[in-house]
Amino acid sequence: MIRWIIITVVVLVIGLCIYVGFANKMPKGLGMTDGLFKACPSSPNCVSTQAPVDDSTHYAEAIVYSGERKDVQLLIESHMLNQGDAHIVSSSLGYVHFEVKSKIIGYIDDVEFYLPETDKVVHFRSASRVGYSDRGVNRDRMEKIYSLLAN
């Protein structure tokens, strides 16, 4: 009996690892297209400054900043990297894409920031690759960026 329980647990763990590996594949369409992020999916595990304003599930206000665009981007990059669970996928002046891995299961969120050259605002999109709900993790992450740039 115990042997079957152990085998079942091992099979479930292996299945979960395979699922997470395949599910965490980077989605197509990330990055900027004509100054726009990929739209959020219908699930509530994404937040974006470019979602429709009347979409309270996904919409967040862009962050107005003062100072130099390059310095603000470096501050954001430094903050994200210091969290210990993020790495930069791509970065150029005005745009940066991070992958942020959850500590327990290893799910990946894609976090993008866009600082247009003509405006002193930070646009962002933070979205889970898998699942339905993120328990507010993506919105909380962006609230920390608001606080970081408000100081």
Contacts in CASP RR format, 6 or more apart in sequence:
PFRMAT RR
TARGET T0000
AUTHOR 0000-0000-0000
METHOD contacts of the structure
MODEL  1
MIRWIIITVVVLVIGLCIYVGFANKMPKGLGMTDGLFKACPSSPNCVSTQ
APVDDSTHYAEAIVYSGERKDVQLLIESHMLNQGDAHIVSSSLGYVHFEV
KSKIIGYIDDVEFYLPETDKVVHFRSASRVGYSDRGVNRDRMEKIYSLLA
N
16 105 0 8 1.000
20 105 0 8 1.000
20 106 0 8 1.000
20 107 0 8 1.000
20 130 0 8 1.000
23 107 0 8 1.000
23 129 0 8 1.000
23 130 0 8 1.000
23 131 0 8 1.000
24 106 0 8 1.000
24 107 0 8 1.000
24 108 0 8 1.000
24 129 0 8 1.000
24 130 0 8 1.000
25 129 0 8 1.000
26 89 0 8 1.000
26 99 0 8 1.000
26 110 0 8 1.000
26 129 0 8 1.000
27 38 0 8 1.000
27 110 0 8 1.000
27 129 0 8 1.000
29 38 0 8 1.000
30 37 0 8 1.000
30 38 0 8 1.000
30 97 0 8 1.000
30 110 0 8 1.000
30 112 0 8 1.000
31 37 0 8 1.000
31 38 0 8 1.000
31 95 0 8 1.000
31 97 0 8 1.000
31 112 0 8 1.000
32 95 0 8 1.000
32 114 0 8 1.000
35 114 0 8 1.000
35 116 0 8 1.000
36 50 0 8 1.000
37 48 0 8 1.000
37 50 0 8 1.000
37 112 0 8 1.000
37 114 0 8 1.000
37 123 0 8 1.000
37 125 0 8 1.000
38 125 0 8 1.000
39 48 0 8 1.000
39 50 0 8 1.000
39 51 0 8 1.000
40 46 0 8 1.000
40 47 0 8 1.000
40 48 0 8 1.000
40 51 0 8 1.000
40 55 0 8 1.000
40 58 0 8 1.000
40 125 0 8 1.000
40 127 0 8 1.000
41 127 0 8 1.000
43 128 0 8 1.000
43 131 0 8 1.000
43 132 0 8 1.000
43 133 0 8 1.000
44 57 0 8 1.000
44 58 0 8 1.000
44 132 0 8 1.000
44 133 0 8 1.000
44 134 0 8 1.000
45 127 0 8 1.000
45 128 0 8 1.000
45 131 0 8 1.000
45 132 0 8 1.000
45 133 0 8 1.000
45 134 0 8 1.000
45 138 0 8 1.000
46 58 0 8 1.000
46 125 0 8 1.000
46 126 0 8 1.000
46 127 0 8 1.000
46 128 0 8 1.000
46 138 0 8 1.000
47 58 0 8 1.000
47 59 0 8 1.000
47 60 0 8 1.000
47 124 0 8 1.000
47 125 0 8 1.000
47 126 0 8 1.000
47 127 0 8 1.000
47 138 0 8 1.000
47 139 0 8 1.000
47 142 0 8 1.000
48 58 0 8 1.000
48 59 0 8 1.000
48 60 0 8 1.000
48 123 0 8 1.000
48 124 0 8 1.000
48 125 0 8 1.000
48 126 0 8 1.000
48 127 0 8 1.000
49 59 0 8 1.000
49 60 0 8 1.000
49 61 0 8 1.000
49 62 0 8 1.000
49 63 0 8 1.000
49 121 0 8 1.000
49 122 0 8 1.000
49 123 0 8 1.000
49 124 0 8 1.000
49 125 0 8 1.000
50 123 0 8 1.000
50 125 0 8 1.000
51 58 0 8 1.000
51 59 0 8 1.000
51 60 0 8 1.000
52 58 0 8 1.000
52 59 0 8 1.000
53 59 0 8 1.000
60 124 0 8 1.000
60 139 0 8 1.000
60 142 0 8 1.000
62 121 0 8 1.000
62 122 0 8 1.000
62 123 0 8 1.000
62 124 0 8 1.000
63 121 0 8 1.000
63 122 0 8 1.000
63 124 0 8 1.000
63 145 0 8 1.000
63 146 0 8 1.000
63 149 0 8 1.000
64 120 0 8 1.000
64 121 0 8 1.000
65 72 0 8 1.000
65 120 0 8 1.000
65 121 0 8 1.000
65 122 0 8 1.000
65 149 0 8 1.000
66 120 0 8 1.000
67 120 0 8 1.000
69 93 0 8 1.000
69 94 0 8 1.000
69 115 0 8 1.000
69 117 0 8 1.000
69 120 0 8 1.000
70 93 0 8 1.000
72 115 0 8 1.000
72 122 0 8 1.000
72 149 0 8 1.000
73 91 0 8 1.000
73 93 0 8 1.000
73 94 0 8 1.000
73 96 0 8 1.000
73 113 0 8 1.000
73 115 0 8 1.000
75 148 0 8 1.000
75 149 0 8 1.000
76 96 0 8 1.000
76 113 0 8 1.000
76 122 0 8 1.000
76 145 0 8 1.000
76 148 0 8 1.000
76 149 0 8 1.000
77 88 0 8 1.000
77 91 0 8 1.000
77 96 0 8 1.000
79 144 0 8 1.000
79 145 0 8 1.000
79 148 0 8 1.000
80 86 0 8 1.000
80 98 0 8 1.000
80 100 0 8 1.000
80 111 0 8 1.000
81 87 0 8 1.000
81 88 0 8 1.000
83 100 0 8 1.000
85 100 0 8 1.000
85 101 0 8 1.000
85 102 0 8 1.000
85 103 0 8 1.000
86 98 0 8 1.000
86 99 0 8 1.000
86 100 0 8 1.000
86 101 0 8 1.000
86 111 0 8 1.000
87 98 0 8 1.000
87 99 0 8 1.000
88 96 0 8 1.000
88 97 0 8 1.000
88 98 0 8 1.000
89 97 0 8 1.000
89 98 0 8 1.000
89 99 0 8 1.000
89 110 0 8 1.000
90 96 0 8 1.000
90 97 0 8 1.000
91 97 0 8 1.000
94 113 0 8 1.000
94 114 0 8 1.000
94 115 0 8 1.000
94 116 0 8 1.000
94 117 0 8 1.000
95 112 0 8 1.000
95 113 0 8 1.000
95 114 0 8 1.000
95 115 0 8 1.000
96 112 0 8 1.000
96 113 0 8 1.000
97 110 0 8 1.000
97 111 0 8 1.000
97 112 0 8 1.000
98 110 0 8 1.000
98 111 0 8 1.000
98 112 0 8 1.000
99 108 0 8 1.000
99 109 0 8 1.000
99 110 0 8 1.000
99 111 0 8 1.000
100 108 0 8 1.000
100 109 0 8 1.000
100 110 0 8 1.000
100 111 0 8 1.000
100 141 0 8 1.000
101 107 0 8 1.000
101 108 0 8 1.000
102 108 0 8 1.000
102 109 0 8 1.000
102 137 0 8 1.000
107 128 0 8 1.000
107 129 0 8 1.000
107 130 0 8 1.000
107 131 0 8 1.000
108 128 0 8 1.000
108 129 0 8 1.000
109 126 0 8 1.000
109 127 0 8 1.000
109 128 0 8 1.000
109 129 0 8 1.000
109 134 0 8 1.000
109 137 0 8 1.000
109 138 0 8 1.000
109 141 0 8 1.000
110 125 0 8 1.000
110 126 0 8 1.000
110 127 0 8 1.000
110 129 0 8 1.000
111 124 0 8 1.000
111 125 0 8 1.000
111 126 0 8 1.000
111 138 0 8 1.000
111 141 0 8 1.000
112 124 0 8 1.000
112 125 0 8 1.000
112 126 0 8 1.000
113 122 0 8 1.000
113 123 0 8 1.000
113 124 0 8 1.000
113 145 0 8 1.000
114 122 0 8 1.000
114 123 0 8 1.000
114 124 0 8 1.000
115 121 0 8 1.000
115 122 0 8 1.000
115 123 0 8 1.000
116 123 0 8 1.000
122 145 0 8 1.000
122 149 0 8 1.000
124 142 0 8 1.000
124 145 0 8 1.000
126 138 0 8 1.000
126 139 0 8 1.000
126 141 0 8 1.000
126 142 0 8 1.000
127 138 0 8 1.000
128 134 0 8 1.000
128 137 0 8 1.000
128 138 0 8 1.000
END
